[in-house]
């Protein structure tokens, strides 16, 4: 296991890898529909979860009212990631065009990272160990002697 100092250093150098946001999302194929859904939410005509269940084309979240849970930066399309992980991002974001669809994202809990959390520490220790093993494997000299079969 990596030392606490090594984990802290790794975290400081790679903090963005560990940021997560708890969110729900609606993905649709039509910009007009995305804007109409946003309007209904903004005016209180409908609940986000109901609209996600009815309209979203995302199979992973549709049946959960759009709920995606904790999402890391690299789990989202770039155009969505930029807005969701922006400092102070909150509430309803979008519609944002990305990957052939239009995303409406509801931030349920803003970005957070617990560098001292057990889960984060386990992930960091594993990453440090894997990097160490890769360095060792690459530094080893391997020699293979091939002996022809006697016929």
GIRAZI-V860173 format. One record per backbone hydrogen bond with DSSP energy under -0.5 kcal/mol. NH is the residue of the N-H (numbers start at 1). CO is the residue of the C=O. E is the energy in kcal/mol with one decimal. If there is no record, write none. Layout:
BEGIN
NH/CO/E ; NH/CO/E
END
This chain:
BEGIN
7/3/-2.4 ; 8/4/-2.5 ; 9/5/-2.4 ; 10/6/-2.6 ; 11/7/-2.7 ; 12/8/-2.5 ; 13/9/-2.0 ; 14/10/-1.4 ; 14/11/-0.5 ; 15/12/-0.5 ; 17/14/-1.6 ; 18/15/-1.6 ; 19/15/-0.6 ; 19/16/-0.6 ; 20/112/-1.2 ; 21/71/-2.1 ; 22/109/-1.7 ; 23/21/-0.6 ; 23/69/-2.2 ; 24/106/-2.2 ; 25/66/-2.7 ; 26/104/-2.6 ; 28/102/-2.1 ; 34/30/-2.2 ; 35/31/-2.5 ; 36/32/-2.1 ; 37/33/-2.6 ; 38/34/-2.2 ; 39/35/-2.2 ; 40/36/-2.3 ; 41/37/-2.1 ; 42/38/-3.0 ; 43/39/-2.4 ; 44/41/-1.3 ; 45/40/-2.1 ; 46/40/-1.1 ; 51/47/-2.2 ; 52/48/-2.6 ; 53/49/-2.3 ; 54/50/-1.7 ; 55/51/-3.1 ; 56/51/-0.6 ; 56/52/-1.6 ; 57/27/-3.6 ; 59/57/-0.8 ; 61/58/-1.0 ; 62/58/-2.4 ; 64/61/-1.5 ; 65/62/-1.4 ; 66/61/-2.8 ; 67/64/-1.6 ; 68/23/-2.6 ; 69/23/-1.2 ; 71/21/-2.7 ; 73/19/-0.7 ; 75/72/-1.8 ; 76/73/-1.5 ; 80/77/-0.8 ; 81/77/-2.9 ; 82/78/-2.3 ; 83/79/-0.8 ; 84/80/-2.6 ; 85/81/-2.6 ; 86/83/-0.7 ; 89/86/-2.3 ; 91/107/-0.6 ; 93/105/-3.2 ; 95/103/-0.6 ; 96/103/-2.0 ; 98/101/-2.6 ; 101/98/-2.0 ; 102/28/-3.1 ; 103/96/-2.9 ; 104/26/-2.6 ; 105/93/-2.8 ; 106/24/-3.0 ; 107/91/-2.9 ; 107/105/-0.6 ; 108/22/-2.7 ; 108/106/-0.6 ; 109/22/-2.0 ; 112/20/-1.9 ; 115/113/-0.7 ; 117/114/-1.5 ; 121/117/-2.5 ; 122/118/-2.4 ; 123/119/-2.2 ; 124/120/-2.7 ; 125/121/-2.7 ; 126/122/-2.3 ; 127/123/-2.5 ; 128/124/-2.8 ; 129/125/-2.4 ; 130/126/-2.7 ; 131/127/-2.4 ; 132/128/-2.4 ; 133/129/-2.7 ; 134/130/-2.2 ; 135/131/-2.4 ; 136/132/-2.3 ; 137/133/-2.7 ; 138/134/-2.5 ; 139/135/-1.6 ; 140/136/-0.9 ; 140/137/-0.5 ; 142/140/-0.6 ; 145/143/-0.5 ; 146/144/-0.6 ; 147/145/-0.6 ; 148/146/-0.5
END
